[in-house]
Amino acid sequence: MSHQHTHGPGESHSHSHSHGPPQPGPQQPQQMVLPPPDPALQAMIEADFRPVPLIVNPEGPAVFCEAHKLDKCEECGQDYVNLNRLAKILASNPNLAAPPPANVVSRNLSQAVNNTKEEGNNLYKQKKHPLAIARYTMAASIAVQRPPWETNQLMREELSTIISNRSAAYCEAQDFISALVDAETVIAVRRNWSKGHFRKAKALVGMGKLEDAREALQLGLAFEPNNAELSAFYSEIEKMTESPSEKKEES
Ligand SMILES: [Zn+2]
């Protein structure tokens, strides 16, 4: 029941169909009546309308720039990467009438993300930190492959958890700069989550920047005043920073 056709330049239509608003035809239901177009809006659309020379890939659902046959072409100023990705997803799921609503989540993808993250967690527990970091990187790259219609919130949560774990692994591997970069990413993606601020403080302590670490924890505590992990680490840093001269005398 599915049929394929392309409209490359110079190709003729092998069958007719309308490109305009749906016209009530013999086999089309009549209840879909569109309101008349707003003339002002129509004029704006037409003023912005700019024909783009593109070619349609005869082998699959994709368009390219006409001159170079590229998905994304700087010379032509065209970028069809997202469009082609969406077309590919729709073509490989012929039973989808339209993209599913945002609360539909591909279970396989969630499972792949979770399994890969768990592998990272196990390696982390075995203190195989470089291997754990590699698994977390893999998990993150799977997580960002979610199709564009899936909920952004979910991707943020998945990604922030993975990157937070990777920050911890970097910390354990004494790579505090990478740990800090990951912590900053976690905060950027999910600002009100205590973990990002905790990881940032950990990395900063590793770098010997106690005052900055304290500020990071203060910001985290502003979002979650009762967070035990943040409070405990905060008092730990307080002890490290208070009267270093006294500490010297002790030792
Ligand atoms: Zn081009």
Residues whose N, C-alpha, C, O or C-beta is under 5 A from the ligand:
A	BS01	ZN	C65 A67 H68 C73 E75 C76
